[in-house]
Amino acid sequence: MIVPSSEFQKNFGHFKELAQREPVTVTSNGRESVVLISAAEFAELCQLREERAKPVDPKLVDREFRKRAEERAEIHREVLEGLSR
């Protein structure tokens, strides 16, 4: 839901409850200013940010890439074999 800041200020309680179910975007002068989300949603976003910030072992990335490439190759094996002739 998108709401002007003036309406948000007048009905904060209503929008606080609504934010438990969906993000509430507050606009100021017609432009998005802030987004009100539930504490659970915020915690989930923080967790995702932390996970993305962790260093990744290049060996795991390489293994995952090879696995996915092999899966894709198997799906298209006949076409690939035809092209290699």
C-alpha positions as a Markdown table, in Angstrom:
| # | Residue | x | y | z |
|---|---|---|---|---|
| 1 | Met | 0.0 | 0.0 | 0.0 |
| 2 | Ile | 1.2 | 3.5 | -0.8 |
| 3 | Val | 0.1 | 6.4 | 1.5 |
| 4 | Pro | 0.9 | 10.1 | 1.7 |
| 5 | Ser | 2.8 | 11.1 | 4.8 |
| 6 | Ser | -0.1 | 13.4 | 6.0 |
| 7 | Glu | -2.5 | 10.5 | 6.0 |
| 8 | Phe | 0.1 | 8.2 | 7.6 |
| 9 | Gln | 0.6 | 10.7 | 10.5 |
| 10 | Lys | -3.2 | 10.9 | 11.1 |
| 11 | Asn | -3.7 | 7.2 | 11.0 |
| 12 | Phe | -0.5 | 5.7 | 12.3 |
| 13 | Gly | -2.2 | 3.0 | 14.3 |
| 14 | His | -4.1 | 1.7 | 11.3 |
| 15 | Phe | -1.0 | 1.6 | 9.1 |
| 16 | Lys | 1.0 | 0.0 | 11.8 |
| 17 | Glu | -1.5 | -2.8 | 11.9 |
| 18 | Leu | -1.6 | -3.0 | 8.1 |
| 19 | Ala | 2.2 | -3.3 | 8.0 |
| 20 | Gln | 1.9 | -6.6 | 9.9 |
| 21 | Arg | 0.4 | -8.0 | 6.7 |
| 22 | Glu | 2.0 | -5.9 | 3.9 |
| 23 | Pro | 4.6 | -3.2 | 3.4 |
| 24 | Val | 3.3 | 0.4 | 3.7 |
| 25 | Thr | 5.1 | 2.9 | 1.5 |
| 26 | Val | 4.9 | 6.5 | 2.8 |
| 27 | Thr | 5.3 | 9.2 | 0.2 |
| 28 | Ser | 6.3 | 12.8 | 0.7 |
| 29 | Asn | 5.6 | 15.3 | -2.1 |
| 30 | Gly | 4.6 | 12.4 | -4.3 |
| 31 | Arg | 7.9 | 10.5 | -3.9 |
| 32 | Glu | 8.5 | 7.4 | -1.9 |
| 33 | Ser | 10.1 | 8.3 | 1.4 |
| 34 | Val | 10.0 | 5.3 | 3.8 |
| 35 | Val | 8.5 | 1.9 | 4.0 |
| 36 | Leu | 7.0 | 0.5 | 7.2 |
| 37 | Ile | 7.3 | -3.3 | 7.5 |
| 38 | Ser | 6.7 | -5.8 | 10.3 |
| 39 | Ala | 9.4 | -6.6 | 12.8 |
| 40 | Ala | 9.4 | -10.2 | 11.5 |
| 41 | Glu | 9.9 | -9.0 | 7.9 |
| 42 | Phe | 12.7 | -6.7 | 9.1 |
| 43 | Ala | 14.4 | -9.6 | 10.9 |
| 44 | Glu | 14.2 | -11.7 | 7.8 |
| 45 | Leu | 15.8 | -8.9 | 5.7 |
| 46 | Cys | 18.6 | -8.5 | 8.2 |
| 47 | Gln | 19.3 | -12.3 | 8.2 |
| 48 | Leu | 19.4 | -12.3 | 4.4 |
| 49 | Arg | 21.8 | -9.3 | 4.4 |
| 50 | Glu | 24.1 | -11.1 | 6.9 |
| 51 | Glu | 24.1 | -14.3 | 4.9 |
| 52 | Arg | 25.0 | -12.4 | 1.7 |
| 53 | Ala | 27.9 | -10.7 | 3.5 |
| 54 | Lys | 29.5 | -13.9 | 4.5 |
| 55 | Pro | 32.5 | -14.9 | 2.4 |
| 56 | Val | 31.9 | -17.7 | -0.1 |
| 57 | Asp | 34.2 | -20.6 | -0.6 |
| 58 | Pro | 35.2 | -20.5 | -4.4 |
| 59 | Lys | 35.4 | -24.3 | -4.4 |
| 60 | Leu | 31.8 | -24.6 | -3.4 |
| 61 | Val | 30.8 | -22.1 | -6.0 |
| 62 | Asp | 32.7 | -24.0 | -8.6 |
| 63 | Arg | 31.2 | -27.3 | -7.5 |
| 64 | Glu | 27.7 | -25.9 | -7.7 |
| 65 | Phe | 28.3 | -24.3 | -11.1 |
| 66 | Arg | 29.6 | -27.6 | -12.5 |
| 67 | Lys | 26.7 | -29.5 | -11.0 |
| 68 | Arg | 24.2 | -27.1 | -12.6 |
| 69 | Ala | 26.0 | -27.2 | -15.9 |
| 70 | Glu | 26.0 | -31.0 | -15.9 |
| 71 | Glu | 22.2 | -31.0 | -15.1 |
| 72 | Arg | 21.5 | -28.6 | -18.0 |
| 73 | Ala | 23.8 | -30.6 | -20.3 |
| 74 | Glu | 21.9 | -33.7 | -19.5 |
| 75 | Ile | 18.6 | -32.1 | -20.3 |
| 76 | His | 19.9 | -31.1 | -23.7 |
| 77 | Arg | 22.2 | -34.1 | -24.2 |
| 78 | Glu | 20.7 | -35.2 | -27.5 |
| 79 | Val | 20.9 | -31.7 | -29.1 |
| 80 | Leu | 24.5 | -31.3 | -27.8 |
| 81 | Glu | 25.5 | -34.7 | -29.2 |
| 82 | Gly | 24.0 | -33.8 | -32.5 |
| 83 | Leu | 25.9 | -30.5 | -32.6 |
| 84 | Ser | 29.2 | -32.3 | -31.8 |
| 85 | Arg | 29.0 | -34.6 | -34.9 |
